[in-house]
Amino acid sequence: MSRVENSQRPRKLRRNRRACDQCSARSVKCRPGEGESGCQNCTDYGEACTSLRPIGRRGPKPRSSRSIASQLTNDPAQSSSRHRSQGQTSPEEEDGEVTLSIVTTTNWKPRKMPAQAVVMDLTEIYFEVVYPVFPFFHRPTLLRKVSRGEYASSRPLFASVLAMCALSSARVRDGALYTGKWDAKSLQDPSSEELFEAAKEAIPHDASLSQEFDYMRAYALLAITSIQYGDTRQMNYYIGLYQSFVAVGILQDENNWPTNIGHVEVEERRRLFWSTYTLDIFSSIIWGGFARSREACFNVCYPTECDDEYFGDKQPLASDIHKDHSWLKGWNFVTDLYRILEHAVDRLGHLRNPVKRTPSIYGHVDQGSPRHASILTHIMTLYEQLPSVFKATQPLTGQLERDLFGFQAANIAASLQLVRMVLFTTEHSTVDQKCQIASEVINGFASVPVAYLRAISSPLFHHLAGIGGIMGSAFENGLTESSYRRVRSVLLDLANLLANLEVDLYCAAGTSDKLRAQVSRIDEFMKIQRSVDASGTVGGLSPWARSSNELASPSLHNPQHLAVSEDSPQIYFPAELFENWSWAFDFN
């Protein structure tokens, strides 16, 4: 073949014989770049292309190495010692045989890796719909780490990023998106559950002993995702794992935090700490558990009221740079409300358990507490001191810096009403008081743009379930006809609100219908009771019986339908009528 013909043949594509350090860490193909500047991937990311890691020998291991590995496998004491010296380790069962799997921060690889484009999209969605209430990450830092794919080579970061993606994916599935720039269908592969499992798998069983901050953050994210799934048992499990992390490191005191962390991690830790505290108090109120947190034992500052864009590790907090007020001012106010709520939870627990098995110590401790009127007065004084931007929920714009304030206004309104509901419940309020507070809560939610409520998503449904619980307690001591009409009106208003919010919600389909069905069952009982009371026989006719159709009419809110004597007899309801009351709010 002539030299001219040889020069006309297409040039063979070059490939790198050995991946550079950055491509190897990300487990991606190392593409050769132009000239000697490095591989194409490093050029695209603006990173130095290096090959400094040692070259491993190919082929079978030397006999001496194989014998050492065999000894480690057969000697449990030496094996566990070797585990601790190597970092993360775990024994795995394969085909009935126990094999040693040594996992370190340098050689760990995820079993499954979602596409980076999907991770990036779900990260941005997290900042749109989750971050305003649970700001676990510093936005510029996380976006930089995800865009560089750093989570692919860091086991702790992988766990927290995948847990965050699982939560974002669940919110997408439940219709939380409020901008038109996302294709929801393209973000469902992998599913939220698959991302959840990947995050869970990346967390070692003894993560709390490592005190890796990202593992602790992953636990909190998995707990919130469990709420999204409607799995309260799993939620409690991950809150418990988070609390064990805090207990091992005594992290309720900032003095015990690592001394080598920068400004960013300090602020992230504060946000995570107080977010999970509010989640703990919220769960103890809504699901009747117990609060694991005690604010009197804490020594942790609130997050600094400074937007993420104005500080970093190399750029200290600059309060004189940002706006007159940050959205975190409203976020910190919500934390104040939950600290007040913590002290009402104890009394709520006593009311929920009429049969007391624990011996009383009332004579040894002070059981006094201020009445709800004085507490509400103090709360409203604090509320009035907030900037006006936190008191009115503006429509969503798709601009995060503006929408963050709207989310805080919505969250403040919901939290204020939760405080009021709990305080009225612990003060043995009358039926009229319960109806009044429940109506105000429902009307308050109805005034908030639906897009905010759907973005808050499943936790809001559980929040509203608290109203149903309070109204359910109104039946315990019997009701007059007029009182029942008020209660019934509130329950139907609640059902209508739920119907507007449960569109596409994965774990709450038909919740409003279940509540209406419960009201119908009570209506049937009331109809029979009126007939019996009117003539002593079921077949008797009376004004009570003739009004039964009016009672079932949707036009109950018309004042003329409320013209029932306040002196009507007290009606007592059988317990079996309410066996499915909690079921109306069961999302499992």
Secondary structure, DSSP 4 states (H G I P E B T S, - for coil): --HHHHHHSPPPPP--SS--HHHHHHT------STTS--HHHHHHT------SPPPPPSSPPHHHHHHHHHHHH-HHHHHHHHHHHSSEEEEEETTEEEEEE--TTT---S----HHHHHHHHHHHHHHTTTT---S-HHHHHHHHHTTGGGT-HHHHHHHHHHHHHHHHHHHTT---STT--GGGG-SS-HHHHHHHHHHHS-TTHHHHT-HHHHHHHHHHHHHHHHHT-HHHHHHHHHHHHHHHHHHTTTBGGGS-TT--HHHHHHHHHHHHHHHHHHHHHHHHS-------GGG-B-PPPPS--GGG--SSS---TTTS-SS-THHHHHHHHHHHHHHHHHHHHHHHHH--S--SPP-TTTS------HHHHHHHHHHHHHTS-GGGTS-PPP-S-HHHHHHHHHHHHHHHHHHHHHHHHHHHTT--HHHHHHHHHHHHHHHHTS-HHHHHHH-HHHHHHHHHHHHHHHHTTTT-B-HHHHHHHHHHHHHHHHHHHHH-TT-TT-TTHHHHHHHHHHHHHHHHHHHHHHHHHSSTT---HHHHTHHHHTSGGGGSGGGG---TTPPPB---GGGGTTTGGGG---
